[in-house]
Amino acid sequence: MIKEKDWKFASLNVPVEIHIELIKLCMEAKLFNEFDELLDPALVRLKFRRYEVPFIATVDVQMSSTKISNIPNGFEKLPQDLN
């Protein structure tokens, strides 16, 4: 089993998307030893993905009918209309 300290350290250095791409390249190049070494940490990272990148819990939205409006602290103006 991989320790939590180890996968947290790995997640700071290499994004999971690049980790998966490396596994794919190892499989295509028939580097099976490297594939096996990369597979277990990737499975653990994918299993605990929400600890690395948590879901957004709440979103506060304020809207205004005027073109130029006062934006309170903590909010940011979107450059484009979402409609």
N, C-alpha and C positions, 0 to 999 in steps of 0.2 A: 504494500500500500504506500502511496506517495504521501508524504507529510504535507500538511496545510502550508507550512512555511515555505516549502520548496515550490509548490505550484503558484503561490502568490508571488514569489520572486520571479518565476518564469513568466507570469502574466504581465509583469511590469516591463520586461525586456522585449518580448515578442508577442504581437497580437495573435489571437487564436486563428484569424484568417490566414496569416502567413504560415503558422504552424501546420494547418491543414494542407496548404499548398506544398509545403516541404514533404509531407507524407505522400501526397499524390505524385510528386516528382520522383521520390524514392521508389514507389511502386512501378512507375513507368520505366525507370532506369534499371529495374530489377536489383535494387540494393535492399535485399530483404532484411539484413541485420539492422541497417539504419531505420528501415520501415518499422521493425519491431520495437526498436528503442524509442521512436517518436510516437508510436501509436498509444501506448498506455498513458503517458502524460496528457495526450490530446483527449482521450476519452474522459479522463478525470476533469480536465478543464471544461469540456462540453457539458458534463454532468452538473458542474457547479458554475455554469456560465453566469447565472444571475447574481452570484456573489462578486464576480469581476465587474460586471456592468449591470447594476440594478435597474429595474423598471422605474419609470417615472411614476411617483406615487400620486401627486396631485398637481394640477396645472390651474393657475388663476388667470383668467382672461378678462380684460377690460376693453370695451370698445367705445368709440365715440362717433357721432354723426358728423362732426366738423373735420375739415381737412387738417387743420393745425390744432392739435389738442395738447393739453398739459399731461405729461406722462409722469406718474408718481414714481418715487424711488423703488427699485426692485423690479420694475417692468421695463421692457424694451420695445421700441417701435419696430414693427415688421416692415421691411422695405417694399414689399408687394402685398396687394390685397389677396387674401386667400380665397375669395369667392371667384 
